[in-house]
């Protein structure tokens, strides 16, 4: 399945957001996820399905002014 | 001590966490200035271990104020705020919507719309704005209790570009918490805005890029405190003419002139 993750096109087999973050190696609670410009709350990763052409954004805390 | 969004703070300095030479430099600047609120952002992980900065933030033990820096639309800003709430476990959001690429001037229309959406969603919105009084009024009408007008464009270090407008905003919005965000370059600039009665100052570049960032952070802390004390004590009115401070009565060698 073709999706865009953080601006890059990828072919993945993950079916849910939970599987996507595991596949990419994110662990713990220091990141947040959005799908198609809508935030996916942490508690909903397992039940949130990923579909063809979805745009997924995974962000982490960073320095900011 | 002062109140901001229901919390009590001693320091009126809000410190950014960006552009420091090292994590240790940021840590020392926070400690030495006594800043109790630090701004942060959310970004894509480009390299290395993304959890390190998160660990440093926890170690600082400060109140975090996440921003929506570089968001170009209402939807981007709203989604970033939701993601920040998910990670940082706070309903505070420093709402930023870029309107102009050259000055990085906030887009006031997107700002007001995003503020309205986020306030309805339970956020405490800290909108980064220009010194425009009508925009300030619209933001307050949307439910903002805190406003963050710029002194000058971000990173410019100019100090107050439009002191009259900032003075007017303070006078017209006595109830709002007004925190100057952006454009402050020197401790004296911070003292000046505090003397006008602003409630706090948000800084990043002026501290982070100083030769000695922790020392500069402390310098700003003193300036902010001095400016606030000056405001509370009541500044003398400006006059067009001189007025001697030493009594005239009893002036030595004085003689009544005779015609």
Interface residues (C-beta under 8 A of the other chain):
Chain A: X6 X7 X28 X29 X30 X31 X32 X33 X34 X37 X38 X39 X41 X42 X57 X58 X59 X60 X61 X62 X63 X64 X65
Chain B: X16 X17 X18 X19 X20 X26 X39 X40 X41 X42 X43 X44 X45 X50 X51 X53 X54 X57 X66 X67 X69 X75 X76 X79 X80 X82 X83 X84 X86 X87 X88 X154 X202 X204 X205
